[in-house]
Amino acid sequence: MRLKAYVAAVAMVAAAVAAVAAFAVPMRAGAPIYALVLLGGLIATTEAVQVRFYHRDEVDAINVMEGVLLPLLAVTRGWPLVVTAAVAVLAGDLLRRNNVLKSVFNVSQWVLAVSLGSLVFHAMRSGSLPSAAGVGALVLAVLVMSAVNIVAMAGVLTVAAGKRDANKGLALSGHVVGIAASLVIGVCLTATYRWTPWTLAIGFLLIAGMHLTGRSYAAVRADRARLEGLQRATHALAASLEPVDAIPVFLAEARIGFEVRAVQLVLFGERGTTVHTCAGPVDGEDVATYSVSVQPHALADVLADSLYEPAHLSAVGDASAAARELAAIGHQRALAAPLRSGGETIGMLLLFDHTGMEGFETGELTIAAALSRELVGFLQRVELLAAVEGERRKLTDILESTSDGILTIGADGTLTSWNAGLAASTGYTADEMVGTRHFGLLRPRDAAGRDVLIERWVEQIDSSTGMPQELQVVSSAGQTVWLSCSYSRIAGGEDTGDVLVVVARNITQARELERLKDDFVAVVSHELRTPLVPIKGWAQTLLNRGDRLSDDQRRTAVQSILAQAQKLESLVLNILEASRIEAGRADGDGIADVGAVVVRIVEDSLASRPDRVVRLRPAAVPCNVRGSAVWVERAVSNLLANAIKYSPDDEPVDVAISVDGDAVLVSVTDRGPGIAADAQERIFERFERLEETRKQTGTGLGLYITRRLARAMGGEVTVSSVPGAGSTFVLRLPVAPVGSVPTSVDATGSAMPEQRSKLRAANVVNLR
Ligand code: ADP
């Protein structure tokens, strides 16, 4: 609406000024008709072919209309001038098939321009045209016409497109160039006209030549803009390795560069076809829309099987499947470039509906081929990166999941990695250690206790001593941790120094066990030898002087031999049982009569230690438990032996059997030194012996075996103790089903329990 009003206003102003020009400037015998026709033809041609050439980066073309209007106003005047100009411009507009509004505007603005120009020209002119004043008037007339043109165009741009586009168009320098060109053409044509009007025919050649030049230049400009766009597109691929970032930019630039309505990148993948689409107006300033989806793409599928080089497609006048699919997705034309990798089509770049004016059709295919190669390269780089990333993640997972500690340390002593295994054994996390030179926090020392400066590994690794195989470090909790280390030096690149990789296995437990085993061997050999001395001594005495000994002395001798033999037997059985348990060969099936087993153990103990008092409180009911009688015997005899061993000789030991629900309890109570609360769990561990009872001989195996056997039978052994007042060990075993019969025992050479019990019936047993 505003545009129409504006055009109408321009038209009215033009009509008024034309009227003034037609009547104010008096008619004179003017140019011949054929000259007017020639001039009109020239004007119409100029309007129709739109001579266009651009100045620098300006977006608007420079027109030379003023140049061809100038001879008209120079050689004619009055209404023939106005009519010729109006008719000629209109004819040009009709040839261009401009719409009515545009035609009206063009006619009005040029009529206005030429009328004003004529008024100025004739007002200025004095003397004949070839004079200097005449040329000055021509210059002024061109300036006036250009001014009208500039003002009218600026007005139309402001009204039609709003403020933003009003900035577009020609800058001052562009206008100066345009005015100069028009002036040259106008003055030349006017001058040659004076020679003979037929020379105006040269004007046609001039306009045609300029038109062609302008077109070529426009094409070159368009190509340059396009190539720049394509360069930006390839740059997007080169600058990023993230498809999410690169592909939208690439498509947007390709769309602008190729001047197409929409661009699609179709990628065939194992998990379906991914379609990236960029569509929208071609104007560079408008934001095109980008979308990505996983969906079948019939056109790309058809093309993938048949197309190996970029090609143009058209939906019209083509019966091929591709043409049908192109029409089906609502496009007229397309440029399809297959993405080929290793003899396979991995995707398709599709450019839909060319919107650009200028040529480039043949060059497009070459550029599209180059772009598709860039895309393939990009996708391969992305894939490679993903593979490398995957490998790195795998490696990190391995590093993090391994229980071995792994660290790397740079040539300057900076820790560059610290895995979870190391964090677990030292208590220092990767966050605390990586990037620091704080390995010294762990106070590393070698096996001999000498400080080790891991940070200075570069000096040490090739020295005669090398790096220590075993390191002791102090954990964050202050505990000593032993690490068995292996070192490998990795040569660095040009700008990175060498790196030391340390694999550090936590051997604290193994070392501790080793130490305990060493102790154990020493203790066992001592324990095995100790009872042999009195056995040999008493046996010798009995042999040499047996007949001279009193009955009591002989009894003492035999009791001592028996006691020591029992100790030996117990020791050997414990060692055997321990190794059987460790090897997983222990078998605890069967039913054991706890009452009978306990009576026998108490009898045996008292036979060798008649000086001790053991008070036995049997259960009121038979107590059969599930498990091996040998195991029950081992467990109870270990508890009783400890009670006797660790309590004073004049204190009694109490053994009680009771039933508690579905469990049989055997409790052994002594009045010995007791066990400190913090040691009550520890004593059940292998080779564990308390400092305060070290004067008694022992191996640290008894309670360990007792607990393992109790648990193997589905029971447990626990201790409650008041230090200084004594301890009570309770062995809890699950009751055997009612009606089950105790199994006879033949293991480890023991006699059958029933027989042995009878054999020993006469022995003194303190029963209560
Ligand atoms: P050993 O008696 O051969 O040393 P055990 O495994 O039977 O080995 O016992 C482990 C440790 O537990 C003993 O060394 C001792 O320090 C402590 N201990 C066991 N029983 C008692 C007890 N009744 N009273 C005090 N301390 C005991």
Boltz pocket constraint, residues with backbone or C-beta under 6 A from the ligand:
constraints:
  - pocket:
      binder: B
      contacts: [[A, 638], [A, 639], [A, 642], [A, 643], [A, 646], [A, 670], [A, 672], [A, 673], [A, 674], [A, 675], [A, 683], [A, 685], [A, 688], [A, 689], [A, 690], [A, 691], [A, 693], [A, 697], [A, 698], [A, 699], [A, 700], [A, 701], [A, 702], [A, 703], [A, 704], [A, 727]]
      max_distance: 6.0
